[in-house]
Amino acid sequence: RSKALLVSVVPGVIADRTLVAARLATGAEPVDIRIARGRIAAITPTDTEAPSGEPIDLDGRALIAGLWDNHAHLNQWAATSRRFDVSSARSARAAADLVASGQLLRPEVPIVGVGFRDGLWPDSPTAAVLDAVMPERPVVLISADLHSCWLNSAALAHFAPGESHGLVREEVAFAVQRMLDDVPVQTMDDWVAEAGRVAASRGVVGIVDFEMAWNIDTWRRRTANGFDSQRIEFGIYPQHLERALADGLRSGDAVNDLVTVGSLKVITDGSLNSRTAYCFHPYAADGHDEFGALNVSPGDLRELMARAWEGGLRSAIHAIGDRANALALDAFDAVGCAGSIEHAQLLADADVPRFATLDVIASVQPEHAMDDRDMADRYWSAHTARAFVLRSLADVGARLAFGSDAPVAPLDPWVTIAAATSRTRDGRLPWHPEQAVSVDAALAASTRNSIAVGGVADFVATDIDPLEATDQELRQMPVSLTVLGGRITHQTL
């Protein structure tokens, strides 16, 4: 934990810098941390040697390792703030009324809205409901979980010909979103650069980008053109796997100083809001015996993962329902590869220890528990004790990695940490508080470096000590300084 920070600021040069009177644990004696060439060169008792450079006094602020968002979709996150927000709608009719009331403020065609959650609506999102308020201008509304799109008839004719109901899910929904993201390259790059600066203001030094695209060229271009707010680890989707293998891409390889090759990303099932998460039990509240959707067969999944592993790529497997998670763990067991399960929202009791046994990372987005708790209580009513089981995973020794899944939840690790440690939001009673983890554990799941000699110089200074913060203070944590590889990416001092 830091009492003061002195930094040598040399424009265009990563110079030696010194963190002065840094407290690395509550109650510990302060130390000075010298940084050279982006790494920690020395940690010594404070005031034992003169620091170099111009001082920046943190005046008692805390110092922690830099924060990572281990699951985000950066293009979609960057575009979300520029789209029409319908997240407040509590029915299909209410969402349509929001579209109608905001149409004059949205000159673009089509009108694109984001954030609807129809899982608890009393009425159905059909094309006819949108047609009633907007018969001529195309309207596309993207669900909060990204697994559904709701279109009026004009939009269906353009984006999803052959569909008639209005609500499309999974692959059709993903295809619609890819078409919507077809904005000029420079425009999207500008949006992402701004999103990166905002993320730096929340202490983010690294992001795993699971945008559904050929990402290596995108990130080479962006960093060459000045993007420098975060380290980026990018995902590779099955449609690009052979190209990645032919180009010799291997997980962990550095593309440049900021960009690293990530994992093969495979989406095996859907989501809770869209009732497509693949489960052992039916979605009884829907009045029929649907178990969700399995997007990739077990045999095809094993084949993809084995092919990737042979070429040096880890696997990041999207699995939300308990049956999808069991099948994903079976595939890791059969292939013997390294990687993660992304989301791991609902788990069979017998599968929890398998994460540790197989050394599969549980890459979870804790804020989803706050967003989904009411839907889980409805659709998974007999099984919510097995939902978002962070504490159970930690207790068996599984590795946790936290993220946001932005734009599904805000790209803000403090929101993530607050959800993981309190299991509550908006003053509600905690939801299954027995599955909360400590702040220390949440920070460990949100960081990748330690403050130690030889380590990378990624740091965050906060105005409140996270170990002493309330839930609300964690959610709104004031970040006064973010340092990436010894370089300041954000400061308010």
Secondary structure, DSSP 4 states (H G I P E B T S, - for coil): -BS-EEE--BTTB---EEEEEE-SSTTPPPEEEEEETTEEEEEEETTSSPPPSEEE--TT-EEEEPEEEEEE-HHHHHHHTTSEE-TT-SSHHHHHHHHHHHGGG--SSSEEEEEE-GGG-SS---HHHHHTT-SSS-EEEEETTSSEEEE-HHHHHHHSTT--SSEEEHHHHHHHHHHHT---HHHHHHHHHHHHHHHHTTTEEEEEE--SS-HHHHHHHHHHTT--SSEEEEEE-GGGHHHHHHTT--TT-BSSSSEEEEEEEEE-B--TTTT-S--SS--GGGTS-----B-S-HHHHHHHHHHHHHTT--EEEEE-SHHHHHHHHHHHHHH---EEEEE--B--GGGHHHHHHTTEEEEE-THHHHHHHHHHHHHTTTTGGGBS-HHHHHHTTPPEEE---BTSS-S-HHHHHHHHHH---TTPPPSSGGG---HHHHHHTTB---SSTTSB--EEEESS-GGG--HHHHHT--EEEEEETTEEEEE--
